[in-house]
Amino acid sequence: HNLKVTPLVAGWHFSGIVESIAGGVDNLKVGDAVHGHLQYSSKTEQGTLTDYITVPASECAKIPEGINMDVAAAVTTEALTALQAMRDKGGLSKGKSVLIIAAGGGVGTQAVQIAKVLKAGSVHAVCSTKDVSNATKLGADLVIDRTKKDITKALDAASYDVIFDTTGKYSLMKMRYAMKKGGTFVSTIPNITDYPPFSWIVGIATGKHSKSLMVKCNRQDLELVGEWMKAGMTVPIDSVYDIKDIDDARERQESGKKSGRVVIKVADGW
């Protein structure tokens, strides 16, 4: 957010009903249910925890029939992050292998499912003990309990085309031993090795690549995720709070006890 804006309104994810449309928009109409997320930028002056926001038509999409508002809002940033990280940055495609670190988190749970949809040859997941069963249910071919195995040392050598670290705690240099030649390490947190000239040096020295991403909301990817949700992709919802109970929602979010997304309802929630 632009922190100089007054008043500063929090919130990124959204789902809601179109109230008004500017000239030239032909893919939406008043009354459509849409979802998306605001762009993660210092130029963003809005927050979604309010009754009305204004977004470009290219940065939202219709909510698929049968998907409720809570799920539609909760899926946006996490699914698009996973998709853009693995497909666009990592080059994940049919037959390739991927390791997803923190597969029990919001991004990780979507990443496991999306990797399967992209027809990855093998999808391996790293998570804590409590999330092993869920990662398996989501489709991971192998689940590694991080409390029992040090993934910086104990994985099979040269195993993965793509390693996706959703935590930002690892790096290409720590994980390169487990990557195939030409493989790509993708993180949600930028690292100095992601940028020239360091990226060139690392690429030449290791034959492997390090990339990071900042997710971008766009209609095409939202529509793709919508199709996958209709086909059965799940988004775990822990709880839904009215906005008047936002303090309780924040406490739940930070408690460490949640088992999915914490959603805040603005409409009729004051």
N, C-alpha and C positions, 0 to 999 in steps of 0.2 A: 504493500500500500504506500501511497504518498502520505507520509506521516505528518505533513504540514496542513492537511485538510482539516477544517473545522466545520461541523463535528466529525470526528473520525468514527466511521462505522465498520465493525468487524465483519468477517464472513467472506467465503470464496465460492463454495458450492451453491447451486440454486436449482430449484424446480418451481414452476409457477404457470400461471395462465396469461397469455398475451392479451394486453389491454388496449394497445395502440400500435400501429405500424406506420413507418415512414414510407414515402413514395419510392417506388422502385423495388419494393420487396414483394416477390411473387411466390415464394415457397412457404409462406406462413400466412395465417389469417387470425383476426381477433377471435379469441376463445380457444385457440390451440393450447395444449399443455406442452411445455418445453422444458428442457434442462440443459445444464452446462456448468461452467465455472468461469469466474472472472480471471483475466490474465494475471499471472504472478509477475507484477512489474511495479516499480516505484512510481510509474505514471498512473496507476490505477487509483482513482479517487473515490470509488464507491465501495460499499460493503454489502453483502447479501442479507445481513440480519436486519432487514427493513422491509416495508410493505412494497416498495417499488424500486426497480432498477432498470437501467437502459443498457441494452447490449446490441452489438451488431448481429444481423441475421446470420452471418457466417460463423458466429461463435456460440450458437445454440442449435438444438435440434428437437424435433417433435419426440415426445415420450411415446414409446411403442405401446400399443393397446395391450392392456393386461398388466402393465408395470405401474405400481403405485408411486406417488410423489416422493415418499421417503426414500425408497430404493433408487429412484431416478436421480435424486440429488446426491445420494451417498456414493454412487458409482463413478462420478465424473472424473475428478482429478486422479483417483487411484487407477482406474482402468486405462485412462489416456496416458498416464505416466508409464505404466507397464507396456502398453502397446508401442508407444513411440521409442521407449528405451530399447526394447528387444528387436522390433522390426526395423526402425529407422536408424538407430545408432549401432545396434549390434548386428544387423543383417540377418536376424534369425528367420529361417525359412524351412521348408519341408526337408526333413532328414537330418537337420543339424542338431547338435546337442547343446543344452543350456543348463546352467546351475543358477538357481534363484536363492539368494541369501535373504533371510528373514521372511520366509514364505508364510509365516503366521500373521503378518501385519496386513494393513489395509492394501498397500500396493502389492505385497507378495501374494496374497490370496487371489488377486486378479491376475497376476503374472503367471501363476501356475496354470490357471484355466485358459488364458490367452495363448500360452505356449503350446498347449494341446490343440487348440483351434488352428494355430499356424502350422500344425503337423510336424512339430519338432520331433526328431528321431528319438531323443531321450530327454526327459524333463526330470532333473534332480532338484530336490528342495532341501534347504537348510533352515531349521527352526528349533525352538526350545521344546522340551519334553511335552508340555501341555498341548502343543499344536501339531504333534506328529500325526495323530489320528486324522485330524481335519485335512492336513496337507495330502495325505493318502487318498482321502475321499474326493478331494478336488481333482485328482488325476495324476499326481506325481508318480513317476516310475520308481523312484528311490527317494526316501526321506532320511536325512542325516540329522541326528540329534546333536546340536552344537554343544550341549553340556557334556557329551560323552566323546566327542571327537574334535580335535583342533583342525579346522579346515585349512589353516595356513600350512599344514604339514602332512596331514594324513589322508588326503584324497589321492586317487589314482593319477599318475602323471599324464599330461597331455590328453586330458579327457574331454575338454569342452571347447566348442566353437564360440560360445558366449557365456560370460559370467555376469549376472546382473545383481549388483549389490544395492538393495533398497535402503540400506542403513547409512551409507557413506562412511562406514568405519574401516573398510578394507581398501586395497589399492592393487593396481596391476603388479607392482613389485612384490607384494605379499602373495598374490595368487597366480603369478605367471607360470609356475611349475605345473599347474593343473590345466593350463590352456593349450590347445592345439596351435601349431604354427599358423599365423594369420588370424588367430582368434582375437576377440575383442572383449575387453573388460568395460562394463558400463556402470556408472554410479549416478546416484541422484544428487551427489555433492561434488562440485568441481574440484579438480586436483591440478597441480601445476603441470603434471605430465599430459594433460588433455590439450594443451595449447602449444603452438609453435613458439620457439624452436624446439622445446623440450619433447613435444610429441614426435617430432621427426627423429630426434636422437634415440628416444625409447623404441620407436618402430624399427629403426635400423639395427639397434643393439639386440633387441629381443625377437624381432619378427612378429610382434604382437602389438595390439593397439589399446589405448585407453581413451574413453570418451565419457562425457557427462551430458546431462540434458536438463533443460528447464521446460516442463510440459507446456504445450500450447493448445488451447481449446479451439477446436474447429468442427464444423458441422459434419464433414465426411467421416471423421473418426468417431464422433458421437453416434452417428447413424450405424456405423459398423458395430460398435459396442451394443447398440440397441438391438440389432439383429441377433447378436450372440445371447443377450439376455432373454429374448423371446425363445431361443433354442435351448435355454436351460442354464446359462451362466448365472451363478448365484452371487449375491452381495449380502454378507452377514450384517444384520442390524441389531445392535445391542439394546438400544432404547431410543425413545422419542420424547422430547420435552417441549412444552410450550415455551415461547421466548420469555414469558414472565418468570420462568423457572431456570433461567440461563445459569445462575450460580450453581444450581444442582447439576445441570448438564456439564458444566466445567469440572465440578468435583468428580463426577462419574468418569469423564474423559481422562482425568489425571490420576485416577485411583489405582490403575493397574489391574482392575478387576473386570474391565469390560471385555466382551467377547464379540466385538464387531463395531460397527460405526455408531457413534452417538449423534443423533439427528435433532435439530432444533426447528420447531414448527412456528413460523411467523404468523401466517393467516389465522385469524381468530384466536391467537395465542397470547394476546396482551392482557 
